[in-house]
Amino acid sequence: MCGFLRSDIEAVKRKVLVNGTEDWVDVTVPLGAAMSTQRRPDKLAALPLAIHAVKELLRDGLVCAGDADWEQGRFRPWSLPVDVVESYIDRAARELEPPIAFGDLFWLENTPEGDAYAEADLATD
């Protein structure tokens, strides 16, 4: 058991996927959703939920992690197995020092499946 409520995890995942239909997503999106869901104003306290939700999205093939290439205006996915990406994110999160800022840790891009999931979810609202 991960210690998080399933409803909290799903709320964070939904926020990432919905935001991801319009643009790449950085750590501040799942972090903000985790802070709101858990009602925690402390970013470091909310970070484990945010990371957990992102890792589920990666495992489910709904997002891919990578880097934003601002000069060329494109997303560069990391060509690594999901377990290696998860290990990288875990290590980077442990070493992260406040303040947590835009672009820290990773960038995410929805896969076509992630876009379809988000659009179907939005259609039910």
N, C-alpha and C positions, 0 to 999 in steps of 0.2 A: 504494500500500500504506500502511496506517495505522500499521504497526509494532507492533500488538497481536496476540496469538494469538487465533484465532477462538474457541478454547475459553474463553479469558478473557472475551471480549466476550459470548459466549452465557451464561456463568455469571452475569455482572452483569445481563444482560437478564432472565434467569430469576428472579433474586432480586427485581428490580423488579416484574415481572408477578405473581409469587406473593404478594408483600406487598400489591400493588395490588388483589388480589381482596377484601381485608378493609378497606382504608382508603386514603386518599390517601398518596402517597409523596413525601418531600422528598429533597433531595440527599444526606442522610446514608445513605440505603439503598443507592443505587448506589455511593456512596463507600466504605461499609463493605465491600461485596462486592468492589470493586476492590482495596481494601487486602488483603483476605483472599486473593483470587485471585493477586495479584502478590507476596504476602508482604512488603508494604511498610507499615511503621508510620507513614509520613509521608503525611498526607492530601493535601498539595499534590502529591506525587509520583504519587499514585494518581488524582488528579482528572482527568487527560486520558482515562484509560480509562473512568472513570465517565461523563464527558460524551459520549464517543464512543458508548458503549452506549445512552445516553438518546437521542441523535440518531438512531440506527438505529431505536429503538422509535417515535419520532415519525414518521420517514419511512415506516415500515411500517404506520402507522395503528393501532398497538396501545396507545398512550397519547396523551393530550393534556396540554399544559402549561397552567398557570394559577395562580391565587391561591386560597388558602384564606380563605374569609370566615367567621371564627369566630363573629361575632355572629349571623349568619343560619344557621350550620351547613351551609354549602354550598360547593361547589367552583365557582369562576368561571373557565371556560376562556378563554384568550386567543384572541380572534377574529382571528388573524393567519395568514398563510401559513406553512407549516413552515420555509421558508428564512429568514423573518424571525425566527421563534422561535429557530432555530439561531444566527443572528447575535447575537441578544440574549443567549443563554446563553453563547456564546463571549466576548462583550465583558464580561459580568458576571463570568465565571470569571477573566478576565485581571485584573480590577480587585479581585477578592476578596482580602481580607487575613485571615490566620489570627487567631483560630481559626475554622474552618468550623463553622457551627452549624445546628441544627434550623431549617428554613425558609429558609435562604439560597438564593439563585439562582432556585428554581422549586419548584412543587408539580406532581405528576403524578397523573393519574387514568386508570385503565385504560378503554379503550373496550370495548364489548361483545366485539369481536374479541380484545382483549387478555385479557379475562376467560376467553373460550373457549380461547384458546391456553394460558393458565396452568392451567386446570382439566384440559385434555387432557394436559398435561405432568405434572401431579400424579397423574393416573390411571395413568400408566405407571410410577410409582415403586413 
